[in-house]
Amino acid sequence: MEKSDITAELVSRLIATQFPHWAHLQVAPVEVDGWDNTTYRLGDDMSVRLPSGAGYVAQVEKERRWLPHLAPHLPLPIPEPLAVGVATEEFPRPWSVRAWLPGVPATLDDVDDLDSFAADLGGFLATLQGVDATDGPAAGEHSHFRGSALRVFDRQTRTVIDELGSIIDPEAATQVWNAAVATTWIRPPVWVHGDVVASNLLVVDGRLTAVIDFGCSAVGDPACDLAIAWTFLDDSSRHRFAERLALDDGTWARARGWALWKALLTVREDAGKRWELSSAHRMGWRTSALGILGDVFATSMP
């Protein structure tokens, strides 16, 4: 089953069959949908989240198990699982129903004060990293290796640098990457969100109010959560972000490596696309992937 096969009509049938007490509620598309999962609004107060491929199925049980563990400790709301649907012949994967969180995905136009936004996000991540990680899901395939050692992407990254050598600065890219993979996380593993992009950060009245989509969450190295310092923040706000996180230079070098890896793959994916259709736009990046690469080359952290 492809992502395009997951329609409102299908979701309505699944709800009617498995949760008939909600069958009267309208099922409607959300304004900004993700890739790993397809999400529909269910009435005014809920959403339905369905894995768009077999590789995302493990996220359903992980979020059901661990989101209630994390939520009481965090300074901002996160998704609240309400029910889990079972796989059927019509939709052969488990799926979930969540409480709806108000807000719009963050954009530079919707954020009133980027410095305050960055400080709030840094505080959220610092608190997340401090939540008890005992028996938490170790980073790996279920998290698409978010939280894992960055060198897991070493071969892929060097290959893409070679492929893009005519449109990027391969020497600068290699220098950033070498510095990143030369370091490791030597402290105890901590909780990571795994996909800290603007499209997963909700804003109300210009302020950060909720963090969504913990499908790539794991316990491991927090460097993956810091790439937003380059993909969304500017010089002033990234320093406010860093001030809220007590992290060493090696972690910031790996964070820069994560930003490089993401930007390289997005440059390749977005080649020839209009901005409105690009992956960079869908993820809420502040500019094109080539623009982000330029910032990665020019700016180290903190």
C-alpha positions as CSV (number, residue, x, y, z in Angstrom):
1,M,0.0,0.0,0.0
2,E,1.4,3.4,-1.0
3,K,1.0,6.6,0.9
4,S,-1.4,7.9,-1.7
5,D,-3.7,4.9,-1.0
6,I,-4.3,6.2,2.6
7,T,-7.4,8.3,1.9
8,A,-10.0,9.9,4.2
9,E,-12.5,7.3,3.1
10,L,-10.2,4.5,4.2
11,V,-9.6,6.2,7.5
12,S,-13.4,6.6,8.0
13,R,-13.9,2.9,7.4
14,L,-11.2,2.0,9.9
15,I,-12.6,4.3,12.6
16,A,-16.2,3.0,12.0
17,T,-15.0,-0.6,12.3
18,Q,-12.6,-0.4,15.2
19,F,-13.8,2.7,17.1
20,P,-17.5,3.0,16.3
21,H,-18.1,5.5,19.1
22,W,-16.1,8.0,16.9
23,A,-17.7,7.0,13.6
24,H,-19.8,10.2,13.5
25,L,-16.8,12.5,13.5
26,Q,-15.5,14.0,10.3
27,V,-12.2,12.8,8.9
28,A,-10.3,15.6,7.0
29,P,-6.8,16.1,5.7
30,V,-4.3,18.1,7.8
31,E,-2.8,21.2,6.2
32,V,0.8,20.0,6.5
33,D,1.3,16.2,6.3
34,G,4.4,14.3,7.0
35,W,6.2,11.6,5.1
36,D,6.7,8.7,7.5
37,N,3.0,8.8,8.4
38,T,-0.2,10.1,6.9
39,T,-2.3,12.2,9.3
40,Y,-6.0,13.1,9.2
41,R,-8.0,15.3,11.5
42,L,-10.7,13.4,13.4
43,G,-13.4,15.8,14.6
44,D,-12.2,18.9,16.4
45,D,-10.1,17.2,19.1
46,M,-8.3,14.2,17.6
47,S,-6.0,13.1,14.8
48,V,-5.4,9.7,13.1
49,R,-1.8,8.8,12.3
50,L,-1.1,5.9,9.9
51,P,2.3,4.6,8.9
52,S,3.0,5.3,5.2
53,G,5.2,2.3,4.8
54,A,6.3,-0.9,6.6
55,G,9.5,0.7,7.8
56,Y,7.5,3.1,10.0
57,V,5.4,0.5,11.8
58,A,7.6,0.2,14.8
59,Q,7.0,3.8,15.6
60,V,3.4,3.1,16.6
61,E,4.1,1.0,19.6
62,K,7.2,3.0,20.5
63,E,5.1,6.2,20.7
64,R,2.3,4.5,22.6
65,R,4.7,3.2,25.1
66,W,7.0,6.1,25.6
67,L,5.1,9.4,25.0
68,P,3.2,9.1,28.2
69,H,6.5,8.5,30.0
70,L,8.0,11.7,28.6
71,A,5.0,14.0,28.7
72,P,4.9,14.8,32.4
73,H,8.5,15.9,32.5
74,L,8.5,18.3,29.5
75,P,7.8,22.0,29.5
76,L,5.7,21.9,26.3
77,P,2.8,19.6,25.2
78,I,3.7,16.5,23.0
79,P,1.2,14.1,21.3
80,E,-1.0,12.1,23.6
81,P,-1.9,8.6,22.3
82,L,-5.6,7.8,22.8
83,A,-6.0,4.5,21.0
84,V,-4.2,2.1,18.7
85,G,-5.9,0.5,15.7
86,V,-5.0,-3.0,14.6
87,A,-3.8,-4.1,11.1
88,T,-6.5,-5.3,8.8
89,E,-6.7,-6.7,5.3
90,E,-7.6,-3.3,4.0
91,F,-4.8,-1.5,6.0
92,P,-2.1,-4.0,6.9
93,R,-0.4,-1.9,9.6
94,P,-1.2,-0.7,13.1
95,W,-2.2,2.9,13.5
96,S,-3.0,5.4,16.2
97,V,-5.5,8.0,17.4
98,R,-4.1,11.1,19.1
99,A,-5.3,14.1,20.9
100,W,-5.2,17.2,18.6
101,L,-2.6,19.8,19.5
102,P,-3.5,23.4,18.3
103,G,-1.0,25.5,16.4
104,V,0.6,25.9,13.0
105,P,4.0,24.5,11.9
106,A,6.7,27.1,12.6
107,T,7.8,29.4,9.8
108,L,9.9,32.5,10.0
109,D,6.7,34.5,9.3
110,D,4.8,32.9,12.1
111,V,7.5,33.2,14.8
112,D,7.4,36.6,16.5
113,D,10.8,36.5,18.1
114,L,13.3,34.0,16.8
115,D,15.7,34.4,19.8
116,S,12.9,33.6,22.2
117,F,11.7,30.7,20.0
118,A,15.3,29.3,20.0
119,A,15.7,29.6,23.8
120,D,12.3,27.9,24.3
121,L,13.3,25.1,22.0
122,G,16.7,24.7,23.6
123,G,15.1,24.5,27.0
124,F,12.7,21.8,25.8
125,L,15.5,19.7,24.4
126,A,17.7,20.2,27.5
127,T,14.8,18.9,29.6
128,L,14.1,16.0,27.2
129,Q,17.8,15.0,27.5
130,G,17.4,15.0,31.3
131,V,14.4,12.6,31.4
132,D,15.2,9.1,32.8
133,A,16.3,7.1,29.8
134,T,16.5,3.7,31.6
135,D,15.3,0.9,29.3
136,G,14.4,3.5,26.6
137,P,14.6,2.4,22.9
138,A,18.3,2.4,21.9
139,A,18.9,4.3,18.7
140,G,18.8,2.1,15.6
141,E,16.7,1.2,12.6
142,H,13.4,2.1,14.3
143,S,14.7,5.7,14.7
144,H,16.2,5.7,11.2
145,F,19.5,5.9,13.2
146,R,18.7,9.2,14.8
147,G,20.7,9.2,18.0
148,S,23.2,6.7,16.6
149,A,26.8,7.4,15.8
150,L,27.0,9.7,12.9
151,R,29.5,7.5,11.1
152,V,26.7,5.1,10.2
153,F,26.1,7.6,7.3
154,D,29.8,7.9,6.4
155,R,29.8,6.0,3.1
156,Q,26.6,7.6,1.9
157,T,27.8,11.1,2.8
158,R,31.1,10.8,1.0
159,T,29.3,9.4,-2.0
160,V,26.9,12.3,-2.2
161,I,29.7,14.8,-1.8
162,D,31.4,13.2,-4.8
163,E,28.1,13.3,-6.8
164,L,27.5,17.0,-6.0
165,G,31.1,18.0,-6.5
166,S,30.3,20.3,-9.5
167,I,27.6,22.4,-7.6
168,I,29.0,22.4,-4.0
169,D,32.4,22.9,-2.4
170,P,33.5,19.3,-1.9
171,E,36.6,20.3,0.1
172,A,34.6,22.3,2.6
173,A,32.0,19.5,2.9
174,T,34.6,16.9,3.5
175,Q,36.3,19.1,6.1
176,V,33.0,19.5,8.1
177,W,32.3,15.8,7.8
178,N,35.7,14.7,8.9
179,A,35.5,16.9,12.0
180,A,32.1,15.5,12.8
181,V,32.9,11.8,12.6
182,A,36.1,12.3,14.5
183,T,34.1,12.7,17.7
184,T,31.8,10.4,19.6
185,W,29.2,10.7,22.4
186,I,30.9,9.4,25.5
187,R,28.3,10.3,28.1
188,P,25.3,8.1,29.0
189,P,22.7,7.9,26.3
190,V,19.9,10.5,26.5
191,W,16.5,10.9,25.0
192,V,16.4,12.5,21.5
193,H,13.4,13.6,19.5
194,G,15.0,12.5,16.2
195,D,13.3,14.9,13.8
196,V,13.6,18.5,15.1
197,V,12.5,20.4,12.1
198,A,10.3,23.5,12.0
199,S,7.4,21.5,10.6
200,N,7.3,19.5,13.8
201,L,7.2,22.6,16.0
202,L,3.8,24.2,16.6
203,V,3.4,27.9,17.1
204,V,0.4,29.8,18.5
205,D,0.5,33.7,18.6
206,G,4.1,33.7,17.5
207,R,5.4,31.4,20.4
208,L,6.5,27.8,20.4
209,T,3.6,25.9,22.1
210,A,4.1,22.1,21.2
211,V,6.5,19.6,19.7
212,I,5.0,16.8,17.6
213,D,6.1,13.6,15.7
214,F,8.3,11.5,17.9
215,G,8.4,8.7,15.4
216,C,12.2,8.9,15.2
217,S,12.7,9.3,19.0
218,A,15.3,7.1,20.7
219,V,17.9,7.0,23.4
220,G,21.4,7.9,22.2
221,D,23.5,10.9,21.1
222,P,21.6,14.2,21.1
223,A,23.6,15.7,18.2
224,C,20.9,14.8,15.7
225,D,18.5,17.2,17.4
226,L,20.7,20.2,17.0
227,A,20.8,20.5,13.2
228,I,18.0,23.0,13.3
229,A,20.6,25.5,14.5
230,W,21.6,25.7,10.8
231,T,18.4,24.8,9.0
232,F,16.1,27.3,10.7
233,L,17.9,29.6,13.1
234,D,20.1,32.6,12.4
235,D,23.3,33.8,14.0
236,S,21.7,35.4,17.0
237,S,19.1,32.8,17.7
238,R,21.4,29.8,17.3
239,H,23.6,31.2,20.1
240,R,20.5,31.6,22.3
241,F,19.7,28.0,21.4
242,A,23.2,26.8,22.3
243,E,23.1,28.7,25.6
244,R,20.2,26.5,26.9
245,L,22.1,23.3,26.1
246,A,25.1,22.3,28.2
247,L,26.9,20.4,25.4
248,D,30.6,20.1,24.4
249,D,32.3,21.2,21.2
250,G,32.4,17.6,19.9
251,T,28.6,17.3,20.1
252,W,28.3,20.6,18.2
253,A,30.7,19.3,15.6
254,R,28.5,16.2,15.1
255,A,25.4,18.4,15.0
256,R,27.0,20.4,12.2
257,G,27.7,17.0,10.5
258,W,24.0,16.1,10.8
259,A,23.1,19.4,9.2
260,L,25.6,18.8,6.4
261,W,24.2,15.3,5.8
262,K,20.6,16.5,5.7
263,A,21.5,19.4,3.4
264,L,23.5,17.3,1.0
265,L,20.7,14.7,0.6
266,T,18.2,17.5,0.2
267,V,20.3,19.3,-2.5
268,R,20.2,16.1,-4.5
269,E,16.5,15.5,-3.8
270,D,15.4,19.0,-4.6
271,A,17.4,19.4,-7.8
272,G,15.2,21.2,-10.4
273,K,12.2,21.6,-8.1
274,R,10.5,24.9,-7.4
275,W,10.8,26.1,-3.8
276,E,7.1,25.4,-3.1
277,L,7.6,21.8,-4.1
278,S,10.9,21.2,-2.5
279,S,11.7,19.0,0.5
280,A,13.4,22.0,2.2
281,H,10.2,23.9,2.1
282,R,8.1,21.0,3.3
283,M,10.4,20.6,6.3
284,G,10.2,24.3,7.1
285,W,13.8,25.2,6.4
286,R,14.4,28.9,6.1
287,T,16.0,28.7,2.7
288,S,17.0,26.2,0.0
289,A,19.3,23.3,0.8
290,L,22.1,25.0,-1.1
291,G,21.7,28.0,1.1
292,I,21.8,25.9,4.2
293,L,25.0,24.3,3.0
294,G,26.6,27.7,2.7
295,D,25.7,28.4,6.3
296,V,27.0,25.0,7.4
297,F,30.3,25.7,5.7
298,A,30.5,29.2,7.2
299,T,29.3,28.7,10.8
300,S,30.5,26.3,13.5
301,M,28.9,26.0,16.9
302,P,28.6,27.2,19.6
